[in-house]
Amino acid sequence: MKRSKISRRKFICTTSTLAIGSTAFGLNNVLSLDPPASRKKECVTIVRIQNGNISRAVEEAIDLLGGMNSLTRGRNKIMLKPNLVADSPDCTTKVVVVKTLAQLMQRAGKEVMIGEGSAAASSFNVINNEIFRTRKKEILDGMQQHVFDVLGYTEMAKSLKIPLVNLHSGEMVEVPLKNGFAAGSVKIHKTLTELDLLCSVPMMKTHVLATVTLAMKNLIGLYPGTEYYSVRSWLHDRAAEAGSPGIAYEVIDMNNAVRTGLSVIDASIAMEGDGPTGAPLVEMGLIIAGTSPLATDMVGATLMGFEQNEIPAIKLAHKTGKLPVVLEDIEIRGQRIEQCKRQFVKPGLRKWTEINKSWGVKEL
């Protein structure tokens, strides 16, 4: 039988991808191609956006990882999770990034959907610039549809014939956590338990509670508002009582409840200072992608001028034994970090117990 040849570069990235993806949503029993002692480095790609062509940069970032066919081999049902925290394009993932990923997945023959549980929107749980907490389905459903509509996701999804999933409401499933930090289990939308691959697509931002919003922090949007309230106020209350540094407990718990097999950071326009909303925007002109959310976040945070131990979720992930631990254990393809690094204005960090007085203490 004639065998096709594969380059060493592509082999390394492909085997790394398969090893990581084997733990995603019911794939725990898939054997890794490498024994632990010889496991290859994680791959993260950094691509500069040329002439404003964001779509091409996304395609290149995926190609450098081995291509969408390779990344999704054996996985058919995929959800893209953008960061649509509110109803403003200044603080949310650009629709073109998610559209390009969806198209690449469709060309690979995959069943694609987009899911989100936004935090807040004017006239729903934000009234006269005051944020309210609510678990009311009618408010959360209306808010989520409004966010999808105004940010262009409804029109885009319709054009590609893919569903939008409101993660705030619907049938929920309780997922037990081994050594959970904020709780012993989490409740999530049933659809999340039926996926073959979850793809986190955050906007690169700073955050007054989390320090940064990247791939791991983006999963806060998986906590349903009908269970944990809008802006996840009930969840943050419990985690703060448990001693969470920033909101790291909530972030790591959800990252342990689900498995992200692909992360693509929209760093076309980023946010610095007191994010995640209303802070100054900076032009980074980058797309960053990886199969490990931790590795992708480590590269993203470094590009923003942060040390690893400045990010509570990264620090906690390392404390619990998650790999990689240092940048030297990550194979970076495309642009070099030193070519693209920028010192972001750091957020004025605040504790949830201090900020919750204006972030959803009053209930609708």
ABEGO torsion letter per residue (X at the ends): XBBBBBBAAAAAAAAAAAAAAAABGGAAABBBABBAAABBBBBBBBBBBBGGBAAAAAAAAAAAAGEAAAAABGBABBBBBBBBABABAAABBBAAAAAAAAAAAAAAGBBBBBBBBBABBBGBABBGGBBBBBABAAAAAAAAAAAAAAAGAAAAAAAAGBBBBBAABEBBBBBBBBGBAABABBBBBAAAAABABBBBBBBBBBBAAAGBBBAAAAAAAABBAAAAEBGGAAAAAAAAAAGBBEAAAAAAAAAAABBBABBBBBAABBBBEBOABGBBBBBAGBBBBBABAAAAAAAAAAAAGBBAAABAAAAAAAAAGBOBABAAABBBBEBBAAAABBBBBBBBBBBAAAAAAABGABBX
